[in-house]
Amino acid sequence: MKMLSRRDFLKLSGAALSSLAFSPFLPQLGEFNDTPLIRVATTSVSVHSQPNDEYKITGQWFRDELVHVYEEVNSGTPDYNPIWYRVWGGYMHRAHLQKVKILYNDPQTDLKDNSRQLAEVTVPYTQALRPYIKDQWQMLYRLYYTTVHWVVGVDEGPDGSPWYRVLDELLDITYNVPAKHLRIIPPDEYTPISPEVPFEQKRIEVNLTTQTLTAYEYGKVVLQTRISSGLPNGNPGSNGIPTKTPSGKFNVQVKMPSKHMGDGNLAADIEAYELPGVPWTSFFTEKGHAFHGTYWHDNFGVPMSHGCVNMRTEEAKWLFRWCLPPAGAEDLNPLTLDKKGFGTSVEVIG
């Protein structure tokens, strides 16, 4: 468990003042460059000489390193995910990469304590710190681009600037992140979509064979997309639940715009299964299977998860707003930070 003092923080900041976009909790980016960026979202990803994994490996990038993208290429292989990024030295397949941006925000310094507002991370990642003793700060999780968190206040950070106080609903603790790294999400951005449509006229179908999700309204398709369901032969987790997404008929039961998935181990290393701030989560089984946004891979079309239905974050957000029960800002329980109810029907086939 790492500790960081105010002096350590300021020394770290002062050592990199030459970096234009520097933050102690972001990789150094050097001089300004507005080319597209990708973050390595797994232990390592290889660079190949051509956009095909049978070609020579020319380099390697490691977890959370940022890579500039010069071109997006459809090479036709693999069939289900043929997109490669041309980078320095060759090509990287997008399966374990996340497209990211660096967007700084004006801090909202007038937040009332415990006001509980949703916010999303708008930088590749930011490091959460927790006040420990005296001027010591405990280093906790990294919070990644597009993850969603509950902001419950604003404090002075170790650098003297505003840092948001974030509530972790799984652990029931708070920690701090630089306010400029989070964008407060206005309530009208996640208002329910077509809530007037009768209950029986909305339904969701997931096909495990084709790895697709289709949403119907009045019998017409309103969303169809590729997903990643649970690994059919994965090792069960510590809870003993198989990783294969269960087939059958279900209903959306609980919706949480922000969910910490994992064991909640504060001392977990960067490779551990700890996913704070999983965005736009809609649970459809009592065992915890859910639709949710995904920031740790871009490999939709093949099973990848521990049982949930992984979706692109923007599509998971749309589904969260569209399916029942309604879960707008006024609908969420301020104590449990969720919305419970017998919701839209879900059929999982295959």
Backbone torsions as a table, in degrees:
resi	resn	phi	psi	omega
1	MET	NA	115.7	-173.8
2	LYS	-85.7	142.8	175.3
3	MET	-117.3	149.7	-178.9
4	LEU	-138.6	124.9	177.8
5	SER	-90.6	165.4	176.8
6	ARG	-58.9	-39.1	179.4
7	ARG	-63.6	-44.4	177.8
8	ASP	-58.3	-43.5	-178.6
9	PHE	-61.0	-48.5	-177.7
10	LEU	-68.1	-35.0	175.5
11	LYS	-64.0	-41.4	178.7
12	LEU	-63.5	-42.0	177.9
13	SER	-63.8	-46.6	-176.7
14	GLY	-66.7	-24.7	-178.8
15	ALA	-73.7	-10.3	-174.0
16	ALA	-133.4	30.3	-178.4
17	LEU	-65.3	-19.0	179.6
18	SER	-74.1	-12.3	180.0
19	SER	-87.3	121.0	-172.3
20	LEU	-62.2	-40.2	-175.9
21	ALA	-104.3	28.4	-171.7
22	PHE	-72.5	140.3	165.8
23	SER	-139.6	143.5	177.7
24	PRO	-57.9	-20.0	-176.7
25	PHE	-117.5	26.6	170.4
26	LEU	-132.7	152.5	176.0
27	PRO	-64.3	149.1	177.2
28	GLN	-69.8	132.9	-174.5
29	LEU	-108.8	-6.8	-178.0
30	GLY	70.1	-149.8	-177.9
31	GLU	-70.8	161.2	-174.7
32	PHE	-59.0	136.1	176.7
33	ASN	-152.2	122.4	-175.1
34	ASP	-99.6	17.2	175.2
35	THR	-67.5	155.4	179.2
36	PRO	-59.2	147.9	-178.3
37	LEU	-120.8	148.0	170.5
38	ILE	-127.8	147.9	177.0
39	ARG	-109.0	134.8	175.3
40	VAL	-73.0	118.7	-171.5
41	ALA	-106.2	15.0	176.3
42	THR	-140.7	-175.5	-174.7
43	THR	-56.1	-45.3	177.0
44	SER	-162.9	155.7	176.8
45	VAL	-134.7	135.8	-177.7
46	SER	-86.6	151.2	170.4
47	VAL	-102.5	128.0	179.6
48	HIS	-108.4	154.2	-178.1
49	SER	-67.7	-26.3	176.7
50	GLN	-135.0	161.4	-178.3
51	PRO	-75.3	64.5	-179.6
52	ASN	-162.5	130.2	-173.8
53	ASP	-72.9	-1.1	175.4
54	GLU	-86.6	-8.7	-178.7
55	TYR	-87.9	166.7	-175.2
56	LYS	-56.3	139.2	173.5
57	ILE	-83.6	123.6	-176.9
58	THR	-106.9	-9.3	-178.5
59	GLY	-174.1	177.8	-177.4
60	GLN	-146.4	136.5	173.3
61	TRP	-120.4	150.7	-171.0
62	PHE	-118.4	166.8	-172.0
63	ARG	-46.6	131.3	175.0
64	ASP	71.4	2.9	171.1
65	GLU	-72.7	146.3	179.9
66	LEU	-102.4	138.1	-176.6
67	VAL	-126.8	133.3	175.4
68	HIS	-77.2	136.5	179.6
69	VAL	-105.5	127.7	179.7
70	TYR	-98.1	-23.3	-177.7
71	GLU	-164.9	145.9	173.3
72	GLU	-103.9	127.7	-171.1
73	VAL	-123.4	132.0	171.7
74	ASN	-98.6	102.5	-175.4
75	SER	-90.0	-8.8	-177.9
76	GLY	85.9	-5.2	-179.8
77	THR	-139.5	139.2	-9.3
78	PRO	-69.6	158.8	-172.5
79	ASP	-56.3	-41.5	-172.9
80	TYR	-77.9	-18.8	-176.2
81	ASN	-154.8	76.3	-170.8
82	PRO	-88.7	15.0	-174.8
83	ILE	-90.5	130.7	176.5
84	TRP	-126.0	154.6	176.1
85	TYR	-111.0	129.2	173.5
86	ARG	-82.4	122.4	-176.5
87	VAL	-128.7	179.7	177.3
88	TRP	-60.9	118.6	176.6
89	GLY	96.0	-5.7	179.3
90	GLY	153.9	-136.9	-172.6
91	TYR	-134.9	142.0	177.0
92	MET	-121.9	132.7	176.6
93	HIS	-76.4	141.9	-169.9
94	ARG	-79.0	-3.0	-171.4
95	ALA	-50.6	-42.2	-175.8
96	HIS	-118.6	36.6	178.6
97	LEU	-123.0	150.3	176.7
98	GLN	-121.1	126.0	172.1
99	LYS	-68.0	131.1	-177.1
100	VAL	-135.5	167.3	173.7
101	LYS	-135.8	168.7	173.2
102	ILE	-121.2	101.0	-177.3
103	LEU	-124.5	115.1	178.1
104	TYR	-92.2	148.6	-173.9
105	ASN	-121.6	150.0	173.5
106	ASP	-75.4	120.1	-178.1
107	PRO	-61.6	142.7	172.0
108	GLN	-93.5	104.0	-174.1
109	THR	-90.9	-2.0	-178.0
110	ASP	-101.6	17.7	-179.2
111	LEU	-66.6	135.6	176.4
112	LYS	-81.5	142.6	178.7
113	ASP	-57.4	137.6	178.5
114	ASN	62.6	26.2	178.6
115	SER	-76.5	-23.6	174.1
116	ARG	58.0	86.0	176.1
117	GLN	-120.0	140.5	178.6
118	LEU	-75.4	144.4	177.5
119	ALA	-146.9	149.1	178.2
120	GLU	-116.7	147.5	177.9
121	VAL	-75.4	131.6	-175.9
122	THR	-118.3	16.4	174.3
123	VAL	-124.3	164.3	-177.1
124	PRO	-52.6	-43.2	170.2
125	TYR	-164.2	159.2	175.7
126	THR	-136.8	150.0	-175.8
127	GLN	-98.0	123.0	176.8
128	ALA	-80.2	135.7	175.5
129	LEU	-122.4	152.7	177.7
130	ARG	-129.4	128.4	177.6
131	PRO	-56.2	135.4	-176.1
132	TYR	-113.8	-91.6	175.3
133	ILE	-132.9	142.8	-178.7
134	LYS	50.0	-119.5	-178.1
135	ASP	-101.7	19.7	-179.6
136	GLN	-89.5	141.0	177.5
137	TRP	-123.6	132.7	178.6
138	GLN	-88.5	128.3	178.8
139	MET	-84.4	125.0	-179.0
140	LEU	-112.2	-126.3	-172.7
141	TYR	-83.6	156.6	164.0
142	ARG	-87.4	135.1	177.6
143	LEU	-107.3	129.6	-168.1
144	TYR	-103.6	161.8	179.5
145	TYR	-49.8	132.2	179.7
146	THR	74.9	-1.7	173.5
147	THR	-69.6	155.7	-174.6
148	VAL	-120.1	136.8	-173.8
149	HIS	-140.2	158.7	177.5
150	TRP	-93.9	115.4	175.6
151	VAL	-91.0	126.3	-176.1
152	VAL	-120.6	6.0	178.4
153	GLY	171.5	179.3	178.6
154	VAL	-135.9	136.5	-178.1
155	ASP	-130.5	173.3	171.3
156	GLU	-87.1	125.3	-179.0
157	GLY	-81.8	179.5	-178.4
158	PRO	-65.2	-16.6	177.4
159	ASP	-97.5	2.9	179.6
160	GLY	86.8	-3.4	179.8
161	SER	-96.0	168.2	-179.9
162	PRO	-67.6	131.3	173.8
163	TRP	-123.8	133.1	177.4
164	TYR	-74.8	142.4	171.6
165	ARG	-91.5	120.1	-174.0
166	VAL	-109.4	134.0	178.5
167	LEU	-93.3	124.8	173.9
168	ASP	-93.2	110.1	-172.6
169	GLU	-70.5	-25.0	179.2
170	LEU	-72.7	-45.1	-175.6
171	LEU	-91.5	-14.1	-176.0
172	ASP	56.5	44.5	174.2
173	ILE	-129.8	168.8	174.3
174	THR	-118.9	152.4	171.5
175	TYR	-144.4	172.2	-172.0
176	ASN	-119.0	146.7	174.2
177	VAL	-140.0	153.2	179.1
178	PRO	-56.1	129.6	-176.2
179	ALA	-61.4	-32.0	-177.1
180	LYS	-70.6	-9.6	179.9
181	HIS	-90.9	-6.9	-177.8
182	LEU	-122.0	140.7	175.2
183	ARG	-106.7	121.5	174.3
184	ILE	-65.2	127.9	-177.4
185	ILE	-89.5	118.0	179.1
186	PRO	-67.0	144.0	-176.4
187	PRO	-56.4	-31.4	-178.1
188	ASP	-70.9	-7.7	179.5
189	GLU	-81.2	-16.5	178.2
190	TYR	-129.9	32.4	173.1
191	THR	-66.4	149.7	-179.9
192	PRO	-59.4	145.6	177.3
193	ILE	-99.2	129.7	179.7
194	SER	43.4	54.1	-179.6
195	PRO	-68.6	-15.4	-178.7
196	GLU	-77.9	-13.9	-179.9
197	VAL	-66.6	132.1	-178.2
198	PRO	-57.9	149.5	-176.8
199	PHE	-50.0	-46.1	-173.4
200	GLU	-74.5	-5.4	-177.2
201	GLN	-100.3	7.9	172.9
202	LYS	-122.6	136.0	175.3
203	ARG	-154.2	156.1	-178.9
204	ILE	-122.8	134.1	177.3
205	GLU	-123.5	130.3	177.4
206	VAL	-117.5	125.4	178.7
207	ASN	-107.7	111.0	-176.8
208	LEU	-72.0	-24.6	179.8
209	THR	-73.3	-45.6	-179.6
210	THR	-91.4	-6.7	-178.4
211	GLN	54.9	51.5	179.4
212	THR	-129.1	152.8	172.3
213	LEU	-121.6	134.1	178.6
214	THR	-129.0	130.0	176.4
215	ALA	-109.0	133.3	-177.9
216	TYR	-117.5	141.1	173.2
217	GLU	-133.2	121.6	-173.4
218	TYR	53.5	35.6	177.3
219	GLY	80.3	-2.8	-179.1
220	LYS	-105.1	145.6	-179.3
221	VAL	-72.5	124.3	176.2
222	VAL	-112.5	-13.2	173.8
223	LEU	-156.8	132.9	171.7
224	GLN	-141.6	127.4	-174.7
225	THR	-154.3	162.3	173.5
226	ARG	-81.5	144.2	179.5
227	ILE	-130.9	176.7	170.0
228	SER	-126.1	113.2	179.1
229	SER	-88.4	-168.6	-177.1
230	GLY	-74.3	149.5	177.3
231	LEU	-64.3	124.7	-174.8
232	PRO	-66.5	-27.5	-176.5
233	ASN	-123.6	26.1	-179.7
234	GLY	-73.7	158.2	177.5
235	ASN	-72.3	131.3	177.9
236	PRO	-56.8	147.6	178.8
237	GLY	-74.6	-173.3	-178.8
238	SER	-62.8	-21.2	178.8
239	ASN	-84.8	-3.8	177.7
240	GLY	80.4	0.9	-178.2
241	ILE	-79.8	129.2	178.1
242	PRO	-59.9	154.5	-177.8
243	THR	-85.4	-11.9	178.6
244	LYS	-71.5	132.2	176.0
245	THR	-65.5	127.2	-175.6
246	PRO	-71.0	141.7	173.4
247	SER	-85.1	156.6	176.9
248	GLY	134.9	-170.0	-179.5
249	LYS	-108.7	131.7	-175.8
250	PHE	-139.7	-177.0	172.6
251	ASN	-140.7	146.8	172.2
252	VAL	-59.8	132.4	-173.7
253	GLN	-117.8	-40.5	-176.5
254	VAL	-140.6	138.6	177.6
255	LYS	-124.6	131.9	179.0
256	MET	-134.6	119.5	179.7
257	PRO	-67.3	-20.8	178.7
258	SER	-140.5	126.9	-178.8
259	LYS	-140.7	126.0	172.8
260	HIS	-83.5	113.0	176.6
261	MET	-103.0	138.7	-178.1
262	GLY	131.9	-165.9	-175.4
263	ASP	-90.7	-13.2	-178.3
264	GLY	74.9	29.3	-179.6
265	ASN	-81.0	112.3	-178.1
266	LEU	-67.6	-21.6	-178.6
267	ALA	-98.5	10.2	-177.3
268	ALA	-63.6	143.2	176.4
269	ASP	-84.0	178.5	-171.0
270	ILE	-68.2	-18.8	-179.4
271	GLU	-91.1	-5.2	-175.9
272	ALA	-73.5	160.6	177.8
273	TYR	-81.6	79.5	175.0
274	GLU	-131.4	117.3	-174.6
275	LEU	-127.3	76.7	177.6
276	PRO	-72.6	142.5	174.5
277	GLY	76.7	27.4	176.0
278	VAL	-59.0	124.3	-168.8
279	PRO	-88.9	143.8	167.1
280	TRP	56.6	64.5	-173.3
281	THR	-98.3	127.6	178.7
282	SER	-125.0	105.9	-176.9
283	PHE	-81.5	138.8	179.8
284	PHE	-126.8	2.7	171.2
285	THR	-134.5	158.4	178.9
286	GLU	-70.1	-19.5	179.5
287	LYS	-83.8	-5.1	174.0
288	GLY	105.5	12.0	175.7
289	HIS	-72.8	138.1	-171.8
290	ALA	-151.0	159.5	164.2
291	PHE	-89.6	137.0	177.6
292	HIS	-162.2	161.4	175.5
293	GLY	-68.9	157.4	-172.6
294	THR	-135.2	125.3	-179.7
295	TYR	-118.5	2.4	-174.5
296	TRP	-107.7	2.9	170.8
297	HIS	-162.3	165.2	174.5
298	ASP	-137.0	59.1	-172.8
299	ASN	-127.7	42.5	-176.2
300	PHE	-68.0	138.9	-176.3
301	GLY	119.3	-9.6	175.7
302	VAL	-137.0	151.9	177.3
303	PRO	-61.1	135.5	-177.3
304	MET	-141.1	-14.2	-165.0
305	SER	-101.6	179.3	175.5
306	HIS	-88.3	11.4	179.0
307	GLY	136.2	-23.9	178.3
308	CYS	-75.2	174.8	175.4
309	VAL	-104.6	102.6	178.5
310	ASN	-72.7	135.1	178.5
311	MET	-133.2	158.6	168.7
312	ARG	-61.4	141.2	-170.5
313	THR	-59.4	-42.1	-178.7
314	GLU	-65.3	-30.9	178.8
315	GLU	-78.8	-35.8	175.4
316	ALA	-63.9	-36.2	177.6
317	LYS	-65.3	-43.2	177.7
318	TRP	-60.9	-46.3	-178.4
319	LEU	-63.4	-40.5	177.6
320	PHE	-57.7	-43.0	-178.9
321	ARG	-73.4	-31.1	-171.7
322	TRP	-85.0	-42.6	-173.9
323	CYS	-76.9	160.1	178.9
324	LEU	-93.8	152.0	4.3
325	PRO	-76.0	155.2	177.6
326	PRO	-58.9	139.2	-177.5
327	ALA	-138.3	51.6	172.6
328	GLY	-75.5	179.9	-176.1
329	ALA	-56.7	-39.3	-177.3
330	GLU	-78.7	-13.8	-178.0
331	ASP	-89.9	-19.9	-174.7
332	LEU	-75.4	139.2	177.9
333	ASN	-71.9	120.5	-176.4
334	PRO	-67.0	-17.5	-179.9
335	LEU	-90.4	-42.5	-177.4
336	THR	-100.2	-7.5	176.6
337	LEU	57.5	36.8	179.3
338	ASP	-145.7	179.6	172.7
339	LYS	-132.7	119.2	179.3
340	LYS	-104.3	150.4	177.9
341	GLY	162.6	160.1	178.2
342	PHE	-79.2	107.1	-169.1
343	GLY	-110.2	-158.8	-174.2
344	THR	-54.8	139.9	179.9
345	SER	-70.5	143.3	-179.4
346	VAL	-129.4	127.6	173.6
347	GLU	-119.5	123.1	178.3
348	VAL	-106.7	120.8	-174.6
349	ILE	-111.4	137.8	173.1
350	GLY	109.9	NA	NA
